[in-house]
Amino acid sequence: MGEEGKKGGIFRAVKDFVYGVAAHDSARFALKTRASMEHLFILITMGDMLGVPILPPYYSLRLLPYVVPQIATWKRRMLREKDLTDGLA
């Protein structure tokens, strides 16, 4: 089993290295894009919480059960002070 474990460990190390070189940046960019799209969606549907009336309340109430888990994080992100260095990260 030592021989098989060693081969599996080397294979996994090579696989992780190739992923890091080829796809890690793309995966991080996709996650950031997804997070921004989710926050934009919540802003459009629940913007009246911050005083931005965009959609009629009927649609907001229909979508409310799907958005409730993310509201606290969204409010914190939208109301946070931003400066020039936030765009660099």
N, C-alpha and C positions, 0 to 999 in steps of 0.2 A: 504494500500500500504506500510505502514511502516514495517509491518511484512514480506511481500514478499521481500522488499528491503534489510531487515536485513538478511534473509536467503540467498539471492543472494550474498550479501557482504561476508558472512561467507564462502559460497561455493567458491567464487572467491579467497578468502584469502587462503583456503586450497589447491585449485588448483595451485595457484602461489607458495605456499610453496613446494608442491610435485614436481612441475617443477624445482624449484631451487635446490632441493636435488637430483633429479634423472637425469635431462637432461640438465641443464644449461652448465655444463662443456663440455659435448659432443657437444652442439650447438656451443659454442665458438670455440672448436677445429675444427669443420666442416667449420666454416666461415674462420678461419685462413688458413686451408688447401686449401679452394677454392681460397682465395686471392693469396696464393703462386702459385697455379697452373695457375691462370690467368696471373700473372707476368712472370712466366716461358714461357707460350705460347707467350706472347708479345715479350719476349727476343728472342725466336726462330724465330718468324716471322719478327720482326722489329729490330733485333740486329744490322743491318748495320747502324742504327742511332748512335750507340755507338762504332762502329768499329768492330762488331762481325759478319762477314758474314757467315751465316749458311744456309739459304734457298736462292734459286735464287730469284731475285727481282720480277719476274712475279707473284709468289705466294704471296709475300708480298703485291704487289699492288692489288691483288684480295681480300685480307683480310683487306686492309686498311680502308674501310668504317666502318667495325665492330669494329676496334681497336681505331679509332680516339678519342672517348671520354675518353679513359683511358691512352693515351700517356703521358700527363703531369704528372699524378700521378706516372706512371711507371718510367719515367725518374728521377723524384725526388727520388724515392725509390732506384733505381739502382745506382745513383751517390752519395747517402748519405754516409758519413763516418760511418763505423760500428765499434763497440768495443765489448768487452766481455759481457758487461751488456745487449746488445740488445737481446741476446739469452735467457736471464732469464725471460723476460716479457711475 
